[in-house]
Amino acid sequence: MIGQSLPAVLIVLVLALWPLALPPERRGRIWRREGLIWFTAVGGFVALFIIGETFTDPGGLQAAAMVSMWVVPAAFLSWLAVARPGEAAVTLTSVCALTTAFNVWAIAAGTRWWEFENEHGPITAIATFASTIPLGFLALRRPWIAGWLLIGTALVPEVLVFARNPERGASSLGFLTSPALVTGVLFILSAYAERGKPTGVTGMGGTRPPQEYPDLPGSTGKAA
């Protein structure tokens, strides 16, 4: 597990440390942009990889149905995160909790579930990846919540898999959830950097009053 996580750790260190040389008022914006760029680039590659593998085997209408089962909900929740971030924060917290519970059940099932996944694909890993996609959009307005949900949803099942069976490792989970781990750290750093500012900094570089960040201390939580 350590060897599989090392690339993600090195990426986090590089992306997180170099903004420290910048003025404090710019760090939060840089960290958030890094997180969004990393999540879009690597997450997009992972999504295309999953879709490509599905249409290769089994292919046809069955592949289209299997892909739509996770793409459609992820797309809807992503829209909700952009249009109604307040409601999305609660909804996505529940989704991530259910995903983690499903992962815990799958790990407890042990060999029987792993044999099932060997025949039908990495269902738990894909479910985990799909549940983290909307969190990238939620981070535009709720970086603190999105960051911790990304880390928790991606890391908990990987740790549990390794703890139950170190020889099996967590290769598929590590590949599919590494974008979430890196992005989660960057979003949390961004939220920390922006907490001490008199005004909120948007993802595009503008400003908003701090009350539009309900997840930060001292805000009124009036914004949706």
N, C-alpha and C positions, 0 to 999 in steps of 0.2 A: 504493500500500500504506500509506503514511504517513497519508493522509487517511482510509482505512478503519479504521486502528488507533487514530486519535485519540480517538474516543469511549471505547474500552476503557481507554486510558491515563488519560483524565480521571476515569473511574469509579474506577480503581485508586487514583489520588491522593486522591480524596475519601474513599473508604472506608478507606484505609490511614493517612491523616494525622490524622483527627479523634480516633481513640483515643489518640494520643500525649498528649493533654491529660488523660487519665485516669491513675489510679495504676498503676504498672507491673504489679501483681498482677492487674489486670483486663484488660489489653490482649490477652493471648493468647486469653482466652475470647471477647472482643468480636470479634476478627478471625476466629475460627473460626465464630462465629455469623453474621457478615456473609457469610463464604464460603458457608456452607450455605444461607442465605436467598437469596443471589444465584444460586447454582447451581440451586436448586430452582425459583425463579421464572422466570429466563431460560431455563434448560435445559428446563423444562416447556413454555414457550411454543414453543421451537424444535422440540421433539418433536411437539407438537400441529400445528405448521405442516407438518412433514414428512409426518405421517400424513394430514392434510387434503389436501395436494397429491397424495399417492399415491392416495387414494380418489377424488379428482377426475379424475385421469388417471394410470393407466388405469382404475382403479375395479374393482369386483366382486371375484371370487375371486383374480384376479391381484394386485390391490392388497393383499388380506389376506395372501397368501403373501409378497409383497415386504416388508410391514411386519413380519411375524412373523420374517423372516430376521434382523432386527437387534434387535427388541424382546425376543424370547425369550432370546437369549444375554446381552443386557444385563441382563435381570431376574435370570437365574441368577447372573451374576457379582456383581451387587449384593447378592444374598442371601449369597453366599460372603464378600463383604467384611464384612458385618455379623456373620455366624455364625462365620467362621474368618478373621480378619484376617491372621494370620500366613501361612497358605497363600495367601490372596487376594493378598497383596503380591507374592509370587513369580509367581503366575499372571498377575496384571494387568501386571506388568513385561514378561512374555513377550508378552502380547496387544498391549501398546502398541508393543513392538519390531516385531512382525509387521505391525501397522498402519502404522507408519512405513516399513517396508521396502516394503509395498504401495504407499504413496504415492510413494516414490522411484521404483519401477518405473513407475508410471502417468505420472509427470512425464517420465521418460526416454523413454517411448513417444511422447510428444509429441502431434502433431496427430491421429494415428489414434485414440488413446484419448480425446482431447477430443471428437472427432466421435462416438465411441461414446456418451460421456456425454451429449452433446446430444440423442441419440435416446432414451436410457434413464434419464436422470436423473443427479444428482451422486453417483455411487456412492462415490468416494473420500471426499468430504466427509461423507457419511452414515456411512460406516464409521469415520471418525475421531471423529465425534460420539458414535456408539454405544459406542466403546471407552472414552470418557472418562466415561460415565454412572456406572459402578461406582466410579470414583475418588472421587466425592463421598461415597459411603458408607464407603469405606476411610478417608477423612480423619477419621472419628469416632474412630479409634484410631491411625491412622498418618498424621497431617497432613503430616509432612515428606516421606515417600515419595510420598503422593498429590499433593502440591503440585508436585513436580518432574516427575512423570509427566504431570500435566495440562498443564504448560507445554511440555514437550518434545513430547508427542504433538500438541498443537494448533499449536505455532509452527513446528516444523521443516518440515512440508509447505507451509505458507503462505509461508515464506521461500523455499523451493525453487521454488515456482510463480512467484513474483515475479522471482526471479533468472533463471529460464529465459525468461520472456516477460513483461516489465514491462507491455506494452500490455494483455495479458489480465488482469493483476492477480490478485488472490486473493479476489474478492468473495464467492463461495459459501463458501469456506473461512473467510473472516473472519466471516461471519454465523453459521456453524454452530459455530465453535470459540471465539468471543469469550467465552462463559460460562466455558470451561475456563481461558482465560488469566487472567481476572480472579480466578476462584476459586483458581487455583494460587498466585498471589501472596499472597492473603490466608491460605491455609493455611500457606505457608512462614513468613510473619510470625508466625502463631500458634505454630508449632513453635519458632521462635527465642525468642519471648517466654517460653515455658514451659520452656526448657532450664535456666535458672538457678534454678528453683524446687525446694525440698526435696520437694515432693509434686506429683504430676501432677494437672492440672485436667481434669475430664471435660467433654464437650460440654454436659452438663446442669448444670454448675456444682458438682458434687461433687468429691471428691478421691480419688486412687488413688496407691499407692506408685510411685516413678519406675521400678521394675523392670517395670512394666506397659507401658512405652513402649520396646520393643526397638529402635526406630529412632533413639533418642536416645543420645548418648554417656553412658557410665556405667551403663547399664541392663544387667540380666542376661539379658533376652530370654526370660524364662520364660513370659510370657503368650502365649496363642494369638491 
